[in-house]
């Protein structure tokens, strides 16, 4: 766990320096993307459960901004 955290911090600060230190940046970026997609999927399912109806018209720009701010 500590290695993952430190690797992600080093990538955030300087990707080139992290690569120079031997961090597999592609692997850790994929892990970060998959984790964020997992939590976004859970958030979307909870939103669908709460609203009971989802359609493209329900995501106008004001609504999208509100959800993004949450």
PyMOL commands that set and color helices and strands:
alter all, ss='L'
color gray80, all
select helices_A, chain A and resi 2-13+15-20+25-51+56-58+61-69
alter helices_A, ss='H'
color red, helices_A
deselect
rebuild
show_as cartoon
